[in-house]
Amino acid sequence: MKFTYCPDCGTALTPKEIGDEGLVPYCTRCKKPLFDMFSTCIIALVVNEYGEAALLRQGYISDTYYNLVSGYMKPGENAETTAMREVEEEIGVPVERLRMTGTYWFGKKDMLMIGFIAEAKKRELVLSGEVDEAVWVPVSQALKMVHPAGSVSHTLVEYYLNEQKNRKD
């Protein structure tokens, strides 16, 4: 979100040189800069003890591809809490072990996505109202089912497959 007016007092912002940041929208009344804001989300590849991944189909995201569990961070949550909450909310699976893979910029929606591998025991998937379908599939097949190369889902599945390959070498 790019600010044009101060969200506190409503004054029109003016550009002001702020250190190394360059010109930043500034409220002359409140005496503060207002940097651009973006949403922070998690994305998690949920894998089970049989080498399968939980893939979701959500029509509001894509009719063609499956995707991974993802969701917005709520105020007061850390990324790990959000990831465990979203996995349980979306597919009804408790996370046993969670590890962060990195952060990914999703420019299409101006989001910073924090990636995780979420390990869980295989169980029946219980879907939330925002999930149309979910399936357990071998992780090796997941690359063909998620958004193409360059997407965050694809990158996270590739990360996991490379990690597994390196463990065997």
Backbone bond lengths (Angstrom), bond angles and torsions (degrees), N, CA, C in turn:
res aa  C-N    CA-C-N  psi(-1)  N-CA   C-N-CA  omega(-1)  CA-C   N-CA-C  phi
1 M - - - 1.427 - - 1.521 107.75 -
2 K 1.291 114.70 131.11 1.458 120.68 177.39 1.528 107.55 -104.62
3 F 1.318 115.78 127.71 1.457 120.11 -178.20 1.529 111.27 -85.36
4 T 1.330 115.48 137.94 1.459 123.37 173.34 1.521 109.83 -112.37
5 Y 1.342 114.36 -33.41 1.462 122.00 178.85 1.519 108.65 -125.42
6 C 1.306 116.24 151.94 1.459 121.63 178.58 1.538 108.91 -67.50
7 P 1.344 117.54 126.52 1.464 119.38 179.89 1.532 113.08 -70.75
8 D 1.328 117.84 -14.08 1.458 121.15 -179.87 1.530 112.86 -90.40
9 C 1.340 116.45 -44.94 1.468 118.54 -173.71 1.533 113.96 -119.33
10 G 1.346 117.72 -11.49 1.463 120.92 177.71 1.516 115.53 86.03
11 T 1.320 118.33 -0.16 1.466 122.22 179.77 1.529 110.40 -67.37
12 A 1.338 116.13 138.71 1.466 120.20 175.16 1.527 108.59 -63.63
13 L 1.312 116.07 135.04 1.464 121.41 -177.51 1.521 110.52 -83.34
14 T 1.327 114.67 150.74 1.459 120.71 176.41 1.526 107.93 -123.87
15 P 1.334 117.22 147.32 1.464 118.79 179.01 1.529 110.71 -68.63
16 K 1.326 115.91 137.11 1.464 121.42 177.58 1.517 108.21 -137.88
17 E 1.314 115.74 137.71 1.468 121.77 177.01 1.529 108.15 -69.35
18 I 1.348 116.40 120.22 1.469 121.76 -179.60 1.529 108.01 -122.17
19 G 1.318 116.41 97.36 1.464 121.27 176.36 1.515 113.33 46.53
20 D 1.341 115.12 -133.47 1.469 121.42 -179.49 1.523 112.84 -76.78
21 E 1.320 117.71 -6.53 1.470 121.30 -176.71 1.521 112.50 -77.23
22 G 1.311 117.05 -17.72 1.459 120.15 -177.03 1.515 110.30 82.06
23 L 1.346 116.32 -150.22 1.459 120.70 -179.16 1.524 109.92 -77.04
24 V 1.314 115.17 126.63 1.468 122.13 -177.71 1.529 107.63 -129.29
25 P 1.353 117.38 139.68 1.469 118.85 174.79 1.539 109.82 -57.08
26 Y 1.344 115.92 133.35 1.454 120.38 -172.44 1.521 109.66 -135.91
27 C 1.350 115.10 137.75 1.461 120.46 176.08 1.526 107.86 -95.50
28 T 1.326 115.88 114.43 1.465 120.10 -178.90 1.528 111.45 -72.87
29 R 1.313 116.98 -23.30 1.472 119.80 179.32 1.538 111.41 -78.86
30 C 1.337 116.92 -47.46 1.477 121.21 -179.44 1.517 112.19 -85.07
31 K 1.326 115.86 -12.06 1.471 121.71 179.42 1.527 112.45 60.32
32 K 1.348 115.14 49.90 1.461 118.19 178.56 1.530 111.45 -148.91
33 P 1.349 115.25 147.25 1.462 119.94 175.14 1.530 109.56 -79.99
34 L 1.318 116.01 152.56 1.460 121.54 177.28 1.524 108.19 -125.97
35 F 1.326 114.88 94.11 1.452 121.81 -178.87 1.523 110.41 -71.88
36 D 1.333 116.45 152.70 1.460 120.83 176.21 1.523 109.62 -56.88
37 M 1.328 116.33 145.44 1.464 121.76 179.97 1.523 109.29 -115.40
38 F 1.329 115.09 156.70 1.460 120.87 176.26 1.520 108.73 -145.70
39 S 1.325 116.22 161.59 1.461 121.12 178.80 1.524 109.88 -81.16
40 T 1.320 115.59 148.46 1.457 121.32 175.12 1.520 107.67 -116.01
41 C 1.326 115.20 129.27 1.459 121.86 -176.10 1.525 109.38 -132.48
42 I 1.327 114.01 166.81 1.461 118.85 170.67 1.519 107.31 -113.13
43 I 1.325 115.01 157.55 1.455 121.90 170.03 1.522 105.76 -139.98
44 A 1.331 115.84 132.37 1.458 119.43 -173.85 1.523 111.30 -132.03
45 L 1.324 114.72 130.68 1.458 121.48 169.81 1.526 105.30 -90.10
46 V 1.328 116.75 111.86 1.459 121.91 179.99 1.522 107.60 -91.83
47 V 1.333 116.46 121.25 1.465 121.93 -179.13 1.524 109.31 -123.25
48 N 1.341 115.17 148.87 1.468 119.26 179.37 1.519 111.15 -112.81
49 E 1.313 115.85 -179.63 1.466 122.11 -175.73 1.529 113.43 -68.88
50 Y 1.323 118.29 -9.30 1.467 122.23 179.22 1.527 112.44 -100.88
51 G 1.324 116.88 10.91 1.465 120.54 179.64 1.521 112.66 73.91
52 E 1.320 116.17 29.01 1.461 121.02 178.83 1.526 109.83 -108.98
53 A 1.329 114.52 152.44 1.463 121.80 177.72 1.521 109.15 -114.92
54 A 1.313 115.61 145.13 1.460 121.05 174.69 1.525 107.76 -88.62
55 L 1.322 116.17 118.53 1.463 121.48 177.73 1.521 108.90 -113.52
56 L 1.312 115.44 141.87 1.456 122.10 -176.95 1.513 110.51 -114.65
57 R 1.324 114.13 148.95 1.462 119.34 169.92 1.524 106.06 -117.61
58 Q 1.323 114.05 124.09 1.453 121.51 179.00 1.519 106.95 -130.93
59 G 1.331 115.84 110.85 1.460 121.59 -174.91 1.514 114.29 -55.86
60 Y 1.320 117.42 -31.20 1.459 118.62 -179.69 1.528 112.19 -74.28
61 I 1.343 116.96 -12.48 1.465 120.43 175.88 1.525 110.23 -98.46
62 S 1.350 117.30 -48.79 1.468 120.96 -179.71 1.524 110.08 -163.44
63 D 1.314 115.50 141.47 1.469 121.18 172.77 1.525 110.39 -92.16
64 T 1.318 116.57 -12.78 1.462 121.86 -174.37 1.524 112.76 -99.73
65 Y 1.320 116.97 -43.19 1.458 121.22 -171.53 1.526 112.32 -111.50
66 Y 1.316 114.08 156.29 1.459 120.98 169.57 1.520 107.48 -86.55
67 N 1.304 115.97 163.13 1.452 120.06 176.99 1.521 109.45 -138.33
68 L 1.319 115.22 177.59 1.455 122.21 -179.74 1.528 109.07 -98.80
69 V 1.309 115.81 167.44 1.464 120.20 174.99 1.525 107.99 -62.09
70 S 1.313 116.03 133.22 1.461 119.97 177.16 1.518 109.06 -151.48
71 G 1.317 115.36 161.53 1.455 118.78 178.37 1.510 111.92 179.43
72 Y 1.317 114.02 163.02 1.455 122.03 -177.74 1.514 111.48 -80.12
73 M 1.312 114.97 144.40 1.459 121.02 173.07 1.523 108.41 -75.68
74 K 1.321 115.43 140.36 1.462 121.33 176.47 1.525 108.62 -97.56
75 P 1.337 117.37 151.18 1.466 119.15 177.13 1.527 110.34 -54.44
76 G 1.325 115.34 134.16 1.456 121.47 179.51 1.518 114.02 92.20
77 E 1.335 118.49 -13.85 1.465 120.98 178.78 1.521 110.03 -89.65
78 N 1.335 115.89 150.20 1.454 118.98 166.69 1.530 106.90 -96.58
79 A 1.307 117.16 170.95 1.460 121.03 -174.63 1.526 112.18 -63.18
80 E 1.335 117.10 -37.87 1.465 120.58 -179.11 1.531 110.90 -64.94
81 T 1.313 117.08 -43.51 1.463 121.23 177.98 1.526 110.34 -62.10
82 T 1.323 116.47 -42.88 1.461 120.85 178.72 1.525 110.60 -61.10
83 A 1.331 117.10 -45.44 1.470 120.36 -178.62 1.527 110.99 -60.74
84 M 1.324 117.24 -46.58 1.467 119.91 -179.40 1.530 110.98 -65.27
85 R 1.325 116.66 -40.24 1.464 120.72 178.60 1.520 111.26 -63.56
86 E 1.323 116.94 -46.88 1.470 120.84 -177.19 1.527 111.71 -64.28
87 V 1.340 117.63 -41.08 1.467 120.34 179.11 1.525 109.47 -61.16
88 E 1.318 116.37 -46.67 1.467 119.44 -178.85 1.528 111.32 -68.01
89 E 1.340 117.73 -39.31 1.465 120.48 179.54 1.526 112.15 -66.20
90 E 1.331 116.98 -46.30 1.461 120.24 -171.86 1.520 113.76 -78.51
91 I 1.363 117.47 -36.82 1.471 118.42 -176.33 1.526 114.21 -129.07
92 G 1.324 117.99 4.57 1.458 121.57 174.96 1.509 115.81 67.92
93 V 1.327 116.72 28.72 1.466 121.08 -177.56 1.524 109.35 -116.96
94 P 1.348 117.94 122.02 1.467 119.10 175.62 1.527 111.03 -73.64
95 V 1.311 116.38 139.03 1.468 122.24 179.87 1.527 108.57 -84.62
96 E 1.335 115.95 131.79 1.465 120.81 177.89 1.524 112.07 -95.63
97 R 1.321 116.15 -35.40 1.468 121.05 -179.28 1.514 107.57 -145.58
98 L 1.315 116.35 139.54 1.456 121.49 -175.38 1.519 108.46 -135.54
99 R 1.316 116.15 134.09 1.461 118.63 174.36 1.530 110.11 -140.28
100 M 1.298 114.33 140.00 1.464 120.77 -178.44 1.525 110.26 -80.50
101 T 1.319 116.38 139.75 1.461 121.34 178.40 1.520 112.28 -103.22
102 G 1.313 116.56 -26.07 1.455 120.20 -178.24 1.513 110.74 151.02
103 T 1.319 115.29 -173.19 1.456 120.95 177.99 1.521 108.91 -116.55
104 Y 1.328 114.97 150.10 1.465 121.50 -174.16 1.520 108.39 -138.13
105 W 1.314 116.01 130.50 1.465 120.33 177.12 1.514 108.52 -87.59
106 F 1.327 116.42 127.27 1.465 122.76 177.22 1.524 106.90 -111.88
107 G 1.329 114.96 87.46 1.455 122.12 -173.32 1.513 114.92 -63.27
108 K 1.316 117.21 -29.54 1.465 120.74 -178.54 1.528 111.12 -57.40
109 K 1.340 116.24 -32.73 1.466 120.46 -179.64 1.529 112.38 -121.84
110 D 1.333 117.24 14.56 1.474 121.63 -179.02 1.523 111.57 48.75
111 M 1.328 116.07 57.12 1.460 122.26 -179.60 1.516 110.56 -124.93
112 L 1.317 115.00 144.71 1.446 121.40 166.89 1.522 105.84 -100.12
113 M 1.333 116.14 118.73 1.460 120.94 -179.21 1.525 108.70 -105.59
114 I 1.320 116.00 129.65 1.457 122.09 178.23 1.521 106.62 -100.92
115 G 1.335 116.23 118.06 1.460 121.48 -172.89 1.509 113.68 -90.79
116 F 1.336 115.00 143.74 1.457 121.97 179.20 1.519 111.30 -138.17
117 I 1.315 115.42 151.36 1.464 122.77 162.24 1.527 103.85 -102.26
118 A 1.320 115.92 123.04 1.465 121.51 -179.96 1.522 107.95 -113.55
119 E 1.329 115.89 115.17 1.465 120.30 178.94 1.519 108.92 -92.45
120 A 1.342 114.94 135.86 1.462 120.76 -177.85 1.522 109.08 -148.74
121 K 1.301 115.86 159.00 1.470 121.00 173.87 1.528 108.11 -78.00
122 K 1.326 115.65 143.43 1.454 120.04 178.52 1.522 109.01 -66.28
123 R 1.305 114.30 133.43 1.459 121.86 175.59 1.520 107.47 -155.86
124 E 1.304 115.44 169.44 1.457 120.01 177.71 1.525 108.38 -62.00
125 L 1.322 115.99 136.93 1.458 120.98 -179.56 1.528 109.04 -84.10
126 V 1.315 116.08 125.95 1.460 122.74 179.16 1.526 106.43 -109.82
127 L 1.321 116.12 113.34 1.460 121.72 -168.66 1.523 113.95 -89.61
128 S 1.327 114.58 141.64 1.468 120.04 172.74 1.527 107.98 -78.27
129 G 1.306 116.46 171.49 1.459 121.48 179.60 1.513 114.35 -64.76
130 E 1.326 117.83 -17.86 1.468 119.80 -179.55 1.527 112.99 -92.39
131 V 1.331 117.04 -0.26 1.463 121.41 179.35 1.530 108.35 -111.49
132 D 1.333 115.82 124.37 1.467 121.06 -178.66 1.527 111.99 -82.57
133 E 1.330 116.31 -33.62 1.462 121.68 -177.00 1.522 107.81 -161.02
134 A 1.323 117.00 149.93 1.470 121.29 173.70 1.520 107.59 -147.77
135 V 1.327 115.24 143.69 1.465 121.00 -178.08 1.520 109.74 -140.67
136 W 1.334 115.25 151.06 1.465 121.48 168.37 1.521 106.28 -91.63
137 V 1.325 117.64 127.50 1.465 122.19 177.37 1.525 108.49 -135.40
138 P 1.345 117.82 152.60 1.464 118.78 173.89 1.539 109.53 -55.43
139 V 1.322 116.05 135.78 1.469 119.40 -176.83 1.526 110.59 -56.51
140 S 1.325 117.33 -33.85 1.472 120.13 179.90 1.532 111.89 -61.02
141 Q 1.320 118.61 -27.14 1.471 121.83 178.33 1.531 112.23 -85.76
142 A 1.313 116.30 -18.08 1.465 120.69 -174.21 1.527 112.72 -62.18
143 L 1.339 117.27 -34.04 1.475 119.61 -179.32 1.524 112.09 -58.48
144 K 1.316 117.34 -33.48 1.468 121.22 -179.40 1.527 111.71 -78.62
145 M 1.317 117.02 -16.61 1.462 120.75 -172.16 1.526 113.80 -102.03
146 V 1.344 117.19 -21.31 1.466 120.48 179.81 1.523 109.81 -92.26
147 H 1.312 116.01 173.65 1.466 121.53 178.34 1.526 109.83 -50.69
148 P 1.323 117.77 151.82 1.476 121.55 -174.29 1.529 114.51 -63.74
149 A 1.335 113.57 173.83 1.471 122.00 -179.89 1.521 110.30 -47.68
150 G 1.323 115.44 139.06 1.453 121.28 -179.27 1.522 112.39 99.58
151 S 1.332 117.13 -21.81 1.466 119.18 177.46 1.527 108.93 -75.48
152 V 1.316 116.50 159.43 1.457 120.43 179.64 1.529 109.95 -65.53
153 S 1.329 118.12 -41.52 1.477 121.05 178.79 1.528 110.48 -58.90
154 H 1.314 116.64 -47.50 1.462 121.84 -179.07 1.527 110.25 -62.18
155 T 1.336 116.53 -44.01 1.463 121.55 -179.68 1.522 111.26 -61.26
156 L 1.329 117.00 -40.41 1.459 121.25 -178.91 1.535 111.36 -69.30
157 V 1.326 117.41 -40.34 1.466 120.38 176.95 1.530 109.75 -65.18
158 E 1.327 117.96 -43.41 1.469 121.30 176.82 1.529 110.93 -59.59
159 Y 1.319 116.96 -42.41 1.466 121.76 178.28 1.526 109.79 -55.42
160 Y 1.321 116.44 -49.49 1.461 121.36 -178.24 1.535 111.05 -63.59
161 L 1.320 117.43 -45.23 1.469 120.32 179.98 1.523 111.39 -62.47
162 N 1.319 117.99 -41.08 1.471 121.45 177.25 1.527 111.07 -64.89
163 E 1.311 116.31 -39.50 1.459 121.48 177.36 1.533 110.04 -61.03
164 Q 1.317 117.30 -44.21 1.467 121.62 179.54 1.523 111.21 -66.30
165 K 1.334 116.19 -40.21 1.474 120.53 179.01 1.524 110.49 -63.48
166 N 1.323 116.92 -43.43 1.470 121.41 -178.92 1.525 111.59 -66.67
167 R 1.316 118.37 -28.66 1.466 121.32 177.09 1.528 111.30 -68.90
168 K 1.344 115.72 -31.33 1.465 120.93 -178.72 1.522 112.15 -80.80
169 D 1.349 116.42 -27.48 1.479 120.91 -177.19 1.506 112.34 -73.44
